[in-house]
Amino acid sequence: MPPMVPQTGIGSSASDVLGMRLWPWRHRFDITLALSVFAMVWLAMLVGVATPVPGDNIEQLTWVRSLEWGYYKHPPVATWLLWLPSRLFGLSAWTSYATGAAVVMASMAMFWHLLLQARGRAYATVALLTVLCITYYNGRLQIYNHNVALMPFVVASAWLCLKAFKQRRLGWWAGLGLVLGLGALAKYQIAVTGLSLIAFWLQQRAWRDPLHRLGLALAVLLASLVFVPHVLWLQEHDFGPIHYAIDSSLGARLSLGERSFDSLHWVLDQLFKRALPGWVMLALVIAKLLRDRRRGRYGADGAKASPGDATSTLIWCWGVLPLLFMPLVSMMFGSDLQSHWGTPFLLFAVPALMEFFPQHLWKQVDTAHMRKTFLVIQCLLLAVTCVSELRRVDASRDEVTSVDSLSVAARAALGGPIRVVIGPAKEAGALSLQLAEHPLVLMAGSYENSPWIQRSLVAQCGAVELIPSSIARDGEPMQGQFAGLSWRIVKPVLGDARGSLSVVHQ
């Protein structure tokens, strides 16, 4: 019989046993309330200083008019998550802000729960407060995109992997497969998490255990089954998102030196720009611990986590491997790394660093001092973000007047409400949000990329069309975020609306 996989470091004591008894209702309420207050404060500030609606939010609010197995740029889960909130609370920028914040905070709650079960409450709280200082998770909280939608699946995959190895049940492997499949429907970058899983599986010598061999096969099978409908959609739509990913991120034209520089820049941007406030938070907590120890408040340090500690290995696989793998791929294949790609992965870098310190050290944290430090850093971040966002306000003051003028003139010309806006995806989507009717968006005039619009609608109801001012002969110029564009009317026409649009411009 094959040897059992060593379980050292996972639940080796009663306090580490994975189970809901470690998370009583009072703790659930406390963490939910704290994260809710955090999200409300940051959203109130970000929206209160008149921050323009982010382009990614506009994109999701445009796509959510129709539930599909894919969209011309991305897989569908981010849009699916927005569907119910948009039906309950309306199609507005605030709905997208709240949805994005809810997804991030749910990820943080799972992250805290995972570390609570693995390392105890003090460790989990230090890690959570440190992560909340990373600028991805505060100053960008109003942004809702596929990187945000991927976060809960990355965190859940780590939690389920720990469950599968601790409790040795195929049910946890099945859950892991479903999570990875849904993660692939959120963003293809879930493949990076798949690599973390494989690395952990190999390090644990799981191939020796028939249950873990079967479990991994089951997870791969279920993930593939969940992903199959999207693959079929890709085949029907000429693999549009794949082409978009290649066209938007491929940097093979760069020399090896340029790729190396860009990859190094990305890593430094993640660790010493995005995560810098978090490192300051963690450094201050550690400095207080060491100062108290020198004063004799605490005893000698305990042992560090063992190199064979599976919990440490899992944290390092999720926290270090993604931040090394993506730059390596960039150097090898020339992909152009985007700064926001670190959003789903950077939070695990915090416990990865914490693993280098003795585990009992975190149990001696001065909770009151830690909370005060956190509040000071958050106040500073709020102030800096507020000042930087206020600089954008003056640039968009003419925008309201421009849209108001358009709406009055367009309704008069169309003889009724505005049903469709035609134009570049971002600008047409932004205009739709600002119009009272929230008209449908025909992105760049493409019905294939805008499945929520029937071809007959424009012929029957007309539309407002946004075109570059440089080629507009009969349009009205716009201002603010629409600068460089003009608008004109596409009148309703008679005839066969099933074919290409025949339009009459006013």
N, C-alpha and C positions, 0 to 999 in steps of 0.2 A: 504493500500500500504506500502511495507517495507520501512524503513527509508533509505535515501541516505547515502552513505559512506562519512564520513567527508573528505574534501579535503584540510584541513589545512596544509600549508607549501608547497604545490605544486602549483607554479605559482600564489602566492597570490598577486603579484604586476605585473605591466606591464613589468618590466625588467626581470621577471621570466617566462613570457609566453613561452611555448614551441612552437618554430616556426623557420623557416629558416631565418627570418629577423634578428634574433639575431646572425647569423653567416654570415655576408656579404662576398662577394668574396675576399675582401682584407684580411680578417681574415683567410679565407680558404687558401689563398696563403701563408700567413705568417707562419701558423702552418705547412703546408706541406713542405715549404722550410726549416724551422728550423729542423723538424724531419728528412728530407732527408740529411741535412748536418751532423747532429748527427750520423746517420747510416753510412754515407760514411767515416767519421773520424774513427769511431770504427772498421768498417770492414777493412779499410786500415791498421790500426795498427795490428789487430788480424791476418790478412793474411800476412802482411808484415814481421812479425817476424817468419814466417814459422811454424805456428801452424799446427799440423797434422789434417787431415780431421776428424771431430768427427764421432764416430761410428754411431750415429743416422742419420747423413747426408748420410753416406754410405748406410745405410739401406734403406732410402727413394730413393736414386738414383738407387738402385738395383730394388726396387719394381716398380718404375715408368715405367719400360719397358712394363707393362701391367696394364690396368685399371680394377680393380676387385671390388666386393662389400665387400671385406674384405681380409686381409692377415693373415698369420698364427699366428702373434703376436698381431695385432691391427686392429681396424676398418679403413676405407679407406680414409677419407677426407684429411688427411695430404698428402697422396700420390697424390690424385686428384689435390690439389692446386699446386703441383710441376709439373704436367703434361704439361701444356701450356708453362711455362717458359723453361722447358727442351726441348720442341720442337722448341721454338723460338731462344734460346740462346745456345743450346747444352747441352749434358750430362756432366756436370763438377761440381767440388766442388764449384766454384764460383756461379753457378746457384742456388745451394742449399743455399749458404750463403745469396745471394740477396733475395731469396724467403723468408727465415726465417726472415730476417731483415724487409722486406716489410710487412709481417704479423704482426710482433711486432709493427712497426710504425703505421700501420693502426689501430691496437687496441688502441694505444696511442692517435691517432687522435679522435677516437670515445669516448674514456675516457674523453678527454678534452672537446669535444662537449657536452657530457652528463652533466659534471659539469658546463660548461658555461651556459647551459639552466637552470640548477637547482639552481646555486649559483652565477653566474656572472663571468666575465672574470678574475678578479684578483684572486679569489679563485681557478678557474680552472688552471690558470697559475702556481700558487704556488704548487698545487697538482701535475701537470705534471712534473715540474722541479724536485720536490722531488722524484717522482717515477723513473725518468730517472737516478737517482743516485743509485737506488737499483741494485745490481750486476747481477741479473737475466737479466736485460734489457740493460746492456752495455757490461760487460766482457764475457757474454755468447751469444752475439748477432749473432755470426756466426753459432750457433747451431740451427738445424731445426729438430723438432720432434713433437710428438703428444701433448705435453704440450704447445708448441708454437702455434700449429694449433688450440687448444682449446680456446686460449685467446680471439680472436675476438667474439666468440660466447658467452663467459661469459660477456664481456662488452656489446655486443648488447642486451643480454637478460635483463640487468639492464635498458638500455635506453628504450627498448620497454615496459618493465613493467611500467616505469614512464609514458610513453605515454598513455598506456592503462588506467591507473588510472586517469590521468589528463583529457584526451579528451573523455574517456568513449565511445570508438568505438571498435566494434568487430574486425575491420581490424587490429588494433594493437595487439589484442590477437592472431589473426591468424598468424601475423608475428612472435610473440613470440613463438608460437608453432613450426613454421618452423625452427626458430633459434635453439630451444632446440633439435629438431630432428636432424638437421645437426651437432649440438654439440655432440650428442650421436654418430654420425658417425665419429667424430674426436677423441673422447676419452670417455670412459664410465664414467669418473669422472664428466661429466656434471650433473650427479645425485646430486652432491653437490650443484650446482647452482639451481637445481630443488627444493632442500630443502630450499634454501634461498628464492625462490619465494613463496613457501607454507608458510614459516614463515611470510613473508611480507603480504601476502594475509590474513592470520589469524589475524595479528596484526591490520590490517585495518578494521577488521570485515566485510570483503567483502562478507561473506555468507549472509549478510542481503540484498545485492543488486542483483536482478535477472540478471542484465547485467554482473556483475563480476562472478556470478556463471556460467552463460552460457559461458563467456569468458574463464574461467579456463578449463571448459570441452572441449571447442573448441581447446584450446592450447594443452591439453593432447592428444586429438584425432589426430590432425595434426602431433604432434611430433611422435606419435606411427606409423602413416602411413608412415612417412619419414623413420622410423627405420625398418619397416617390411622387405624390401629387404635384409638388413643385417642379420636379424634373419633367413630368409630362407637360406642365405649363410652359416650361422653358423650351421644350421641343416645338410647341405650337407657336411660340413667339420669338423664334430665331435666336434663342439664348441671349435676349437683350441685356439682362443684368450682368451676365458674364462678360459680354462685350463692353459694357459700361465700366466694370471693375478693371478690365485690362486697359481700356483707353484712358481712364482717369488716374490710374496709379502706376502704370508701367513707366519705368525710367531707364530702360535698357540703353537709351542713347547716351547716358552718362558714362564717363570713364570709371574705372575701378576706384581711382582716387576720389572722384566726386561722390561715388556711391558710399565709400567709406566715411567721407566727411559728413554726408547727409545722415548716415546711420548713427554715427557718434553724436551728431547734433540732436537726433531724435531721443536717444537715451538720456542725454544731459537735460533736454527739455522736460522729459518725464520726471526725472529724479531730482533735479535742482531748480526747476521753475514751478511745474505743476504741484510737486509734492513738497516743496521747500517749507511752507507753513506747517505742514505735518511733521517734518523733521524737527523744526523748532519746538513744537509742542512736545514731541517725544524726548528731545534732548533736555528740556526743562524738567520733565517728570523724572528722568534718570538722574539728573544732577541733584534734585531734591532727595532722591533715594540714597545716593552715595553720600551726600552731606549728612543725612540722618544716621547713616551707618557709622560714619567717622565719629559722630558724637555719641556713639554707643547705644543708640535707640534700638538697633536690631542686632541680631547675632550674625555669625559668619555665614557667608554665602553657601548655599547648597550646590549640588552638582548641576552642571549644565545638562541640556537635553542630550541624551546619548545619540551617537551617530546612527544607531540602529532604530531610533525612535521613529515609528511610522508616522506619528502625527507631525513631527518636524519635517519629515520627507514630503508629506502631502502639502504642507504649507509652502515649502520651497519649490515644489513642482508647479504649484499654482501662482506663486509670487515672484519667482525668479525666471523660470524657463520662458514664459511669454515675452518678457522684456529683453531676453537675449535672442530668442528665436526670430522675432520679427526683423530686427536689424540685420541678422545673419542672412535671412531670405532676401532682404533688400540689397545687400552686398553681392549676393550670388546671382540674383535674377533681375536686379535693377528696379524693383518696385519702389514707387515714390511714397514714403511713409507719411501719413497725415498725423498731425499731433493728437487729434482727438481719438485715434485708434487705441490709445492707452486707457480710455475710460473704463472698459469692463475689467481690466486686469490690474491696474495700479494699486487698488486697495489691498491686494494680497502682499504687496511689497512690505507693508508695515509689519504684519506678524512675522514675515520672513526675517526681518531685521531683529525683531524681538526674540526670536529663537536663539540668538547668539548669547543671550544673557541667562543666568540661572533662573529656573522657573519660579522658585519660591520668592525671588526678588519682587515679582509683580504683586504678590500677595501683601507686600508691605507698603504699597502705594498710599500716600496721604491723599485720601479722596477729596477732602475740602480744598487742598492746594491744587490738585489736578483740575477740579472744576473751575476754580478761579483763573487758572492759567488758560484753560479752554475759552472762557468767556472773554478774557482780554484779547486773545488772538482773533476770536470771531469779531469782536468790535473793531479791531484794526482792519480786518479783511472787509467788513461792511463799509467802513469809511473809505478805504481805497477804491473799492468797487463802485461805490456811489459817485465819487468824484470822477472816475474814468467814464462812467455811463452818462453823467450829466453833460459831458462835453458833446455828446451826440444829439442833444435835444435841439439846439439851435438849427442844426442841419435839416431837421424834419418839420419845422414849424409851418412852412408853406404848403405842406402836403395836404392838410385837412381842407384848406381852401380849394386846392386843385381838384380833389376828389368830390367835394360838394358841388363845384361848378360842373364837373363831368356828369354827376348823377342827375342833376336837374335837366341838363341839356339832352342827355341820352334818353331819359324817360319820355321827354317831349317828342324826340325824333322817332322813337320806337312805338309811341302811342300806348305805352304801358310799362310794366316793370322790366328790369334788365334780367334776362334769364341765363345768358351765357357771356363769358369774357374769353376772348381769344388772344393769345400772346405768349411770351416767354413764361415758363412755368412759375418761377419765383415771383415775378412782378404781377402776372395775371392772378396768381393765388392771393397775393397781398391786397390787390384791388378788390377781389371778391370778398375778403374779410371785412373791408371797410365800407362796402355797400350794404344797405339795409336788407336787400334781398338775399345776400350771400349767393350770388349766381354760380352756376357750374363753370368749371374752367376747362376750356379746350386747349390743352397745352401745345403751343407752337402749331396749332391747326391739325394736330395728329389725332385721328379717332382711334387708332390702334393703341396709342399711349394714354388715351382718355376713355376707358370703357364705360364710364358712367354717363356718357352723352350719346344719345341716338342721333344718327345723321339727319333725321327729319327736324330736330329741335331748332337748329339755327335757321333752317328754311322757313319754319313756321313762326318763330318768335324774334328772329334777328339776333344781333349780338353787339357788344362793344369790343373793338379790336385794338390791341396795343401794337404799335409798330415803331421801329427806330425812327427818330426824328430826321435822320440824315436822308431817308428815302421817302419820307411822308410828304406828299404834295398837298393833301387835303385834310391833314390832321391838326388837332389842337395840342400844342406842347404841354407837358406835365412837369411837375416839380418834385422836390424832396427825393424819396427813394425811387421815384419814377423818372428822375431826370434823364434826359437822353431819349425818352419815349414820347410819342404822341398817340392820341386816341382818335378813332373814327368809328362811324356807325356802319354795321353790316345790316342792311335792311332785310326784312322778311321777303322772300320771293316765292313765286308759284312754280309749279312744275315738279318733276321727278326728284324727290329728295333722297333717293336711295344711292345715287351716284355721288360724284364729287360735287362740292358746293358751287353753285353759281351765285356770286355775291354782287350786290350793287352797292357801291360805297357812296355815302353822302359827303 
